[in-house]
Amino acid sequence: MDLKQLMGQDKRTALMRKNIALSFLIKGWSGIVTLLLVPATLHCLGEYKNGIWLTVSSMLIWIDNLDIGLGNGLRNQLASCLAHNDTEKARETISSTFIMLAVIILPIMLVAIAGAYAVDLYHFLNVDRQQIDDLTAVVVVSTILVSGTFIFKFIGNVYLGLQLPAVNNLLVTIGHTLALLGTYAVYYAGSRSLMHIAIVNTAAPLLTYLAAYPYTFNVRYPKLKPAWRHFNKNAVGSLFTIGVKFFVLQVAGILLFMSSNILISRLFNPALVTPYQIAYRYFSMVMLLFTIISTPYWTATTDAWERGDVKWIKGSRRGMDKIIIAMAAMLALMVAVSQPVYRIWVGSEVEIPLSLSALMAIYMFVILASLSYSYYLNGVGALTIQLICTVTAAVLFIPLTYLAVRQMSHDVNTIIIMMTAVNLPGLVVNKIQFDKIVYKKAGGIWTR
């Protein structure tokens, strides 16, 4: 390894460690906010309305991620441009992404709003009209606000491409904090309105990104500021090449996440979404910790790959394996103490069986173990096999879950078991592909 490559490796590792340290502080607060937001919303709305809001918000994730993969395409493309010191192309990439996001969201928003009025949402979500009288309005207002966030959240992808994930985490955390403050304001004002909760939760991230835009592009990085004259259709083409794959991965992942809430609401009762989501939020604290540590590996891997530094990738993977073992131990401990933690956290009004917690911990481990390889594969642009596995899992999940619930066990736990089962093959294939790529044994579809 020559001196220039070694210096690049040291700089990359130092920047990654710095961002991990900062992200611990930022995401630590974000974790506290997330924990506080659950009982605050639950006490404000009650179990039934809270279950409906959780279901509606999971539906809104569709809109938030329908960027055809442009956000992650921007992340990879920007990192590549900067690795080659091509600032002009970096600005073209940012400008093209920003404009395309605005072009994409308008028809999506209009179709979503029209769909909200055309479809009987009460029947679709199994909601009692006597308890919720403004469900359609809640969905429409939330859709408009989430659509605004859809455009401006690209700022976070810019920071990810700059190998500054801590800044992206800060923006997300500020949004969560504003949502928490808004929820407490609604609660102490004596309101129990689903509409008010929907507004504070969907407006908070939008306000955060709107405030971050002028600082990012007028103060911090004026040479990267998006402008219409820097729009380049060729840049859009290169973004779409890898972006479409990211998009399909996102949609498939969202389908699994969103459909679980809808299946619980339809097959059982909207109120049962609440204990399911509380368990999910509890164990997602491990996912939050894992994300803090692992997110910088994605863009750092892109940088290393562009510079031909495979040795760094292999070395960082050994560290990642130790992280996975630590996450497994943490999940096991969380299962052991889950019952007293739930009582302290949300009180005794919601019952969460130990079996549900244990199954959720297993599911979470499978997901984070799979992601530990996905971050590397995403960094080198090897998405095709991930796409096949994730889409297959998404397609099989709903019919297999319906069959299992109807024919085998009419229990919410069945849904978690099926989520784990359809995601397990992806973990195995991700490991195989990673090994093939870094040890120069990959060919054909394994390299794409």
N, C-alpha and C positions, 0 to 999 in steps of 0.2 A: 504494500500500500504506500503511495507517494505522500509527501508532506501535505499537499493541498487537500487530498482526500481525507487524510487524518484530521486536519484542521476543520474540514467540513463536518466530519463525524463528531468531533468534540463539541462544536458549536451546536449541532443538531441535538445532541444528548443534553447539553446544558440548558438549551431553550426548552426542551421537553420537560426536564426536571423542574425548571422554574415555573412553568405553566401548571404542572401537577401540584406543586406546593401552593400556588395562588388559588387553584381550583378547589383545593381542600378547604380553604378558608371560605371561599364563595359558596361552594356547594354544601359545605357544612351548614351555613345559614339557610340555604335553600332547602336542605333536608328538614330543618327545624320548622321552616315556614310550611312545608308540605304536611308535616305532622300536625301542626296547629290548624291548618285549613280544613282537615277532615272533620274534627269535632265541631269547629266553628260553623261549617256549612250544615252538618248534621243537626246541630242544635237549632239552627236558624230555620231549616226547612222541615225537619222531621224525617223519619226513615223512608216514608213513601215518596215524598217530593224529592228527597235527596237521591233516591234510586233513579228517578226519572231524569234528574239533571245529569247524573253520571252517564246515563244512557245517551242522552242528547249530546253531551259534550264529546262522547266517544264517536258519535256520528259526524260531528264537526271536524274531527281529525282528518276525515276524507278530504275536505276542502283545503285544510292547512297543508296537506302533503301532495296535492294534485299539481305539482310544478313540473311534471314530466322529468323529474330528476335533475332539473336545472340547478338547484341549490347545491347538490353534491357534485354535479358536473363542474360548477363554478369552483368549488373547493379544490378539486383535483387539478383543474386546468390552471387556476391561479397559482397553485403551488409549483406546477411545472414551469409556468412563465417566469416566476421569480427565481427558480433554481437556475434558469438560463439568463437572468438579468434582463428580461424583455418587458420593460415597464409599459411600453406602448400597447403591446398585445394584451397585457394584464388589464389595462384600462378598457380596451375593446371588449374583453371578456366580461368585465363587470357591467359595462354599459349595455351590452347585448342581453345579458341575463336580466337586468332590471327592467328593460323595455319589454322583453318577452313575457316576464311575469305579469306585467300590467295588461298585456294583450290577452294572455291566457285566462286571467281571473274573471274578467267581465262576463263573458258568456257562461262560465261555470256558475258564477253568482246568480245570474238571471235564471238559469235552468233550475238551480237549487231552490230559489224562492218560488218559482212557478210550481215545482214539485211539492213544496210544502203546502201550497194551497190546493193542489190537485189531489193529493193523497190523503186519505183519512188517517192522520197520524195517531189518533186515539185508538183506532182498531189495530194499526200496525204495531204499536208499542204496548198494546194491552193496558191502556191508561183509562182510569175512571174520570169521565167528564165532570162529575160532581165535585171531585177534589181538585182538578186542574182545569181552569176555564180559558186559559190563554196560551195553550201549548203551541199553536201555529205561530202566533206572534213572537213567542220566545225563540222559536227556531229561526224565523225570518230575521229578527234583529241580531241574533247571534251570528247568523250567516254573513250579514253585511260587515260586522266588526271583524270577524275572522278573515274575511276576504281582504280587508285592509292589511291585516298582519301578514297575510300570504305574500304580499308584494314586498313589504319593508323588512321582513325577517332575513332577506338575503344579506343584510349587513352582518349578521352572525356568521354566514358562510364566508364572507370576505375575511373576517378575523380568523376563521378556521384555516383558510388558505394561506394566511400570513403566519401560520403556526402559533397563533395566539388564542387557543381555545378558552383560556381563562377569561378573556374579554367577552367571548360569546356566552360563557356561563354566567358572567356578571349581568348581561342584558336579560337573560332568561330569569335569573334570580330576582332582579328588580321588578320584572313583570309579576312574578309570583308574590312578592312582598306587597305590591300595590293591590293585588287581588285579595290578599289576606286582610289588609287594612280596610278595603271596601266591604268585605264580608262582615267584619266586626262593626263597621258603620251601619250597615243594613240591619244587623242584629240588634244593636243598641238603640236604633231608631224605632224599634218595635215592629219592623216589617218582617213578614214571612213570605214575601213575594218571590216566586220562581223567576220572574222577569228581572227583578233587581239583582238577584244573584247571577243571572246569566249576563247581564250588562257589565257588572264589575269584573267578572272573570274573563270576558272576551275583550273588553276595552283596555284592561291593564297592560297586556303585552303590546298592543298597538301603540299606546301612548309612549311606552318605553322606546320602541324602535323609531318613532317619529322624533323623539328628543335626541336619539343617538345619531341620526342621519347628518345633521349639520356639523356636529363635532367630528364625526368620522371623516367626512369628505371636504369640509371647509377648513378644519383646523389640523387634524392629524395626518390625513393622506390626501391632500388636494390633487396630487398627480394621478390618483386613481378615481377621482370623482366621475360618476356616470354622466354622460351627456348624449343627446340624440346624434350629434355629429360623429360620435365614436361607435355608433351602432354598426356592426359588421355581420352581414348574413353568413359569411364563411365561418365566423366565430360561433354563430348559432349552430351551424352544422356540426362543428366539432363538439360543442356542448351536448347536442342531441345524441351524438354517436354513443357516448358513455352515459349521458343523462337518462336516456330512455330505459336503460337497464336498471339504473338506480330507481327510476320511477316505478317500474314494475315490482321491484323489490319492496319499495315503500308501500305500494297499494296492497300487495299480498300480505305484508306484515300488519297493515291497518285492518284488513279484512279479518284476520285472526283476532286482533284485539277488540275491534268494534263488535264483531259478530258474537263474541262470548257474552257481552252485556245484553245484546238483543235476544239471544237464545234464552238467557236466564229470564228475561222479562216475558217472553212469549211462552216458554215451556213451563215456567213456574209462576213467578210473581215479580212485579217491579221492585217490591221491597227487598227481595233476596239479592238484588244487585248490590245493595249497601254492604252486607257482610262480606260478599265476594270482593268488592273493591277495597274494603278496609284491609283485608288480608293481603290483597295485591299491593296496596300502598305500603303496608308494613314491610313486606319482604323486598319491595322495590328500593328500600333504603340501601340494601346490599348492591342492587343494580346501580344506584346513584353513586355509591363509593367506587364501584368497578369502572363506571363511566368516567369519573374524575381521573382515574389512573390511566385508563386505556385510550381515551379519545385522542390525546396527543400522538399516539402511535400511528394513527391513520395517515395524517399529513407528513409526519416524519418518515414514514415508510415510502410515501410518494417521493419525497426529497432523496432518500437513500437509493431508491430504485432508479431514479433519473440519473444519479451520479454513479451507478454501478456498484454501490456499496452493499452487497449481499451479506457480507460478514456482519455488518451492524444489525441487519434484520435477524439473522440467526441468533446473535447474542441477546437481542432484546426479547426474542421468543422464549429463551430460557428463563428470563425474569418473569415473563407473563405466566409461565406454568406455575411458578411459586405463588403468584397472585391468585390464580384459580384455586389452588389448594386452600389458601387462606379464606377465600370467599365461601368455599364449601363448609369449612369449620364454622364460620360466622352464621351461615344459614342454619346449621344444626343447632347452634346455641340459641338462635332466635326462636326456633320451634319449641325448644325446651322451656323458654320463659314467656311464650306467647300469651298464655291465658292471663297472668297478672298484668302484663303490659297492656293488653286490650282493655282490661278493667280500669286501669289508670288513665289510659289514653281517651277512650270514648265512653266510659261508664258501663253500666250494666244493661242499658236499653237494647243493645244489639248483641246477639249470641253468635259467636264464631267457633265452631267445633274444632278440636285439635286436629282431626283428620283433614279438614280443609286447609289448615295451616301447613301441615306436613306435605300435602300434595302441592301446595303453592310453592313451597321451598324447593321441592324437586324440579318443578317446572322452571322456576327462576334459575336454578343451577344449569339446566340444559340450555337455556337461552343465553346466559352469560358465557358459558363455555364455548358455545357456537360463535358468539360475537367476538370472542378473543381471537379467533381465526379470521372472522369476517373483516375486522379492522385492517389486517395485513393484506388480505385479498382485495379489499376496496382500494387500498393504497396503491396497489400495482395495477388496478383496473381489471382484475380477473373476476368477472361478475356472472358469466354465463351459467356456470353450474350452480352457483348460489341462486340465480334466478329460477332455474328449473326446479330445484328443491323447494324453494319458498312458495312458488306458484302451486306446485303439486300439493304442498301442505295446506295452502289456503283453499284449494278446490275440494280436497277430501274432507276438511274439517267439519263443515256444516252437515253434509249428508251422513257422515259417520257418527257425528254427535247425536243427530236426530235418531238414528237407528239405535245407538247405544242407550239413549234415554228411554225411548219407547219400548225397546225389547228386553233390555237387560236391567237397568237400574234407574229409577226415577229420582235422581239425586244430583244436586249441584256439583258434587265432587266428580261426577262423570265427565263434566265439561272440562275440568282441569286435567283429568287423566287423558282425555282425547287431545287436548292442546299439547301436552307433553309428548304423546305418542307421535303426532304428525311432525313435530319439530326435531325429534331425535335423529332421524336419518340425515338431516342437514348438518348436524354436529359432526357426524362420522365423515361425511363427504368433504366438509370444510377442512378437516385435519389432513385427509388424504391429499387434497389439492395443494394445500400449503406446503406439505413435505415434497411433493413433486416439483413445485416451482422453485423453492429455495435450494433444492439439491439437484437442480438442472435435469430432472427426469420428466418434465411435463412436455406434452406435445398435443397438437390439435385443440380440441375443446378445453382441455385442462389449462391452457395458457390464456384463454379469453375471458 
